[in-house]
Amino acid sequence: MLISATRTISALTLRGLFYAALFVAVVILHLSLTGILRAQGWNGGFSLFASGAVVLGLVLVVVNLADWVREKRASHVEIQRMRQGLPGGPCCVVWKTGDAAGEPEDAMPWQLAGPLRARYPKLARRLGVEGVAVVDFEVGAGGVVKNAHCVYAWPSDVFFEAAREALLRARFEPKPETHVRFGASYRMPFVFRIAGASELADVGVQARPLRPALSAARNAVEKLRSAGGSA
């Protein structure tokens, strides 16, 4: 099963939005304070200076507070990343059709009674980490999944937890004209991909040798040896 998610907003974009909002707030506040001071009888130059000083102080407080919050949040994210065993940066997975080590879909006598929905691990999505989980499970009475355990998970067990959670919420029903046998186990792969993060080309160009002349000479020698051996 493929679970796809979109990229989260980058830190650079968030910072740009923050400073754009701060700029608008500064302009509005500066004009408002200047108008209030002038209404109180302050002259034009002094009112502009006083309102500018107040706005500058507020900007410094807001920027330093934002930096403090950013550092605290980054520290919290790093702690959670280490606890969940996630890599420190983006990580792509290549998973071709047929790579799943498990039962073929036609061999499973059960079919899903509804859509199978799995959540993308929040922190993994934020860090741009893709992953794979293969779950072994049984289907009990009423089509409820039981005895689900991890066969393979990469690069973190959080992907297995998301896959297990999805299976435990799912319901299966027997396929038409199929006899089900309770106690049998089945395997299902879950591939977590971020849209646009990685792409597997169907065809590719073979890389050229690093030293074409040396490679050609080696091939010629091999051909001569083969010809001498056959003679």
C-alpha positions in Angstrom: 0.0 0.0 0.0 1.3 3.4 -0.9 0.9 6.3 1.6 1.7 9.6 0.0 2.0 13.0 1.6 2.9 16.5 0.5 5.9 18.5 1.7 5.5 20.7 4.7 6.3 24.4 4.5 10.0 25.0 4.6 11.7 27.0 7.4 12.7 29.7 4.9 9.1 30.2 3.7 7.9 30.4 7.3 10.6 33.0 8.1 9.6 35.0 5.1 6.0 35.0 6.1 6.9 36.0 9.6 9.0 39.0 8.5 6.3 40.0 6.0 3.7 40.0 8.7 6.0 41.8 11.1 6.6 44.5 8.4 2.9 45.1 8.0 2.4 45.3 11.7 5.3 47.8 12.1 3.9 50.1 9.5 0.4 50.0 10.9 1.6 50.5 14.5 4.0 53.3 13.5 1.3 55.2 11.7 -1.2 54.7 14.5 1.2 55.8 17.2 2.2 58.9 15.2 -1.4 59.9 14.7 -2.2 59.4 18.4 0.8 61.5 19.5 0.0 64.3 17.0 -3.6 64.3 18.3 -2.1 64.8 21.8 -0.4 67.9 20.6 3.1 66.6 19.8 4.9 68.2 16.8 5.5 66.1 13.7 9.2 65.4 14.1 9.1 64.5 17.8 6.0 62.3 17.3 7.7 60.4 14.5 10.8 59.9 16.6 8.9 58.7 19.7 6.7 56.3 17.8 9.7 55.0 15.9 11.5 54.3 19.2 8.5 52.5 20.6 8.1 50.4 17.4 11.8 49.6 17.3 11.7 48.3 20.9 8.7 46.1 20.2 10.4 44.7 17.1 13.5 43.8 19.0 11.4 42.1 21.7 9.3 40.2 19.1 12.4 39.1 17.1 14.3 37.9 20.1 11.2 36.1 21.4 10.7 34.4 18.0 14.4 33.3 18.0 13.9 31.8 21.5 10.8 30.0 20.5 12.6 28.7 17.4 15.5 27.3 19.4 13.2 25.7 21.9 11.2 24.1 19.1 14.3 22.9 17.3 15.6 21.3 20.6 12.2 19.6 21.1 12.2 18.3 17.5 15.7 17.0 17.9 14.8 15.1 21.1 11.8 13.6 19.4 13.8 12.6 16.4 16.4 10.8 18.5 13.6 9.0 20.4 11.9 7.9 17.2 15.2 6.8 15.6 14.7 9.0 12.5 17.6 10.3 10.4 18.5 13.9 10.8 17.6 15.0 7.2 15.6 14.0 4.2 15.6 10.3 3.3 14.1 8.8 0.1 13.0 5.2 -0.4 13.0 3.3 -3.7 10.3 0.6 -3.7 9.5 -1.2 -7.0 6.4 -3.2 -7.6 7.1 -6.7 -6.6 9.7 -5.9 -3.9 7.2 -6.7 -1.2 8.2 -9.9 0.5 4.9 -11.4 1.3 1.8 -13.0 -0.1 0.6 -12.1 -3.5 -2.6 -10.1 -3.4 -4.6 -12.9 -5.2 -3.5 -15.5 -2.6 -5.2 -13.6 0.2 -8.8 -14.8 0.6 -9.7 -11.5 2.3 -10.5 -8.2 0.8 -10.9 -4.8 2.4 -14.5 -3.9 3.3 -13.6 -0.2 3.0 -10.7 2.1 2.3 -7.4 1.5 4.2 -6.2 4.8 5.6 -2.8 5.2 7.2 -1.4 8.4 8.7 2.0 9.7 7.7 4.2 10.0 10.8 4.1 13.7 11.6 7.8 14.3 12.5 9.0 12.1 9.6 7.0 14.1 7.2 8.3 17.4 8.6 11.9 16.1 8.2 11.2 14.8 4.7 11.9 11.2 5.6 10.3 8.4 3.6 10.0 4.9 4.8 8.8 1.3 4.4 7.1 -1.1 6.7 6.1 -4.8 6.1 3.4 -6.1 8.6 2.5 -9.7 9.3 -1.0 -10.1 10.6 -3.9 -12.5 11.0 -7.6 -11.8 10.3 -10.0 -13.0 13.0 -13.7 -13.2 13.3 -15.6 -10.3 12.0 -12.7 -9.3 9.7 -10.7 -7.7 12.5 -6.9 -7.7 12.3 -5.1 -9.3 15.2 -1.5 -10.4 16.1 0.0 -7.7 13.9 3.8 -7.6 14.2 6.7 -6.0 12.3 8.5 -8.0 9.7 10.6 -5.1 8.3 10.7 -1.4 9.0 13.1 1.3 7.6 14.4 3.7 8.6 12.4 3.8 11.8 9.7 1.8 13.7 7.4 4.8 13.5 6.4 3.7 10.0 5.4 0.2 11.4 3.4 1.9 14.1 1.5 3.9 11.5 0.9 0.8 9.4 -0.2 -1.3 12.4 -2.6 1.5 13.5 -4.2 1.5 10.0 -4.6 -2.3 9.9 -6.2 -2.4 13.4 -8.8 0.2 12.2 -9.5 -1.7 9.0 -12.1 -4.4 8.4 -11.8 -7.3 6.0 -14.4 -9.5 4.4 -14.1 -12.8 2.6 -13.7 -12.7 -1.2 -16.7 -14.0 -3.1 -16.7 -17.8 -3.4 -13.6 -18.1 -1.3 -13.2 -20.3 1.8 -11.3 -18.4 4.5 -9.1 -20.2 7.0 -8.6 -18.6 10.4 -5.2 -18.7 11.9 -3.4 -18.0 8.6 -1.0 -15.1 8.6 -0.6 -12.6 5.8 1.9 -9.9 4.9 1.2 -6.4 3.6 3.8 -3.8 2.7 3.3 -0.1 3.4 5.4 2.5 1.5 5.5 6.0 2.8 6.4 8.5 0.1 6.5 12.3 0.0 5.3 13.7 -3.3 8.2 15.0 -5.4 10.9 13.9 -3.0 12.1 11.0 -5.1 11.5 9.5 -8.5 12.4 6.1 -9.9 13.0 6.3 -13.7 11.7 3.3 -15.8 14.6 3.5 -18.1 18.0 4.9 -17.8 21.3 5.5 -19.7 24.2 3.2 -18.8 27.0 5.2 -17.3 30.2 5.5 -19.4 33.4 4.0 -18.1 35.7 6.4 -16.3 38.5 5.7 -18.7 37.1 4.6 -22.1 40.5 3.9 -23.7 41.5 1.6 -20.8 38.2 -0.2 -20.9 38.4 -0.7 -24.7 41.9 -2.2 -24.4 40.8 -4.5 -21.6 37.9 -5.7 -23.7 40.3 -6.3 -26.7 42.7 -8.3 -24.6 39.8 -10.4 -23.3 38.6 -11.1 -26.8 42.2 -12.2 -27.9 42.4 -14.5 -24.9 39.1 -16.0 -25.7 40.1 -16.5 -29.4 43.4 -18.1 -28.3 41.7 -20.4 -25.9 39.2 -21.6 -28.4 41.9 -22.2 -31.0 
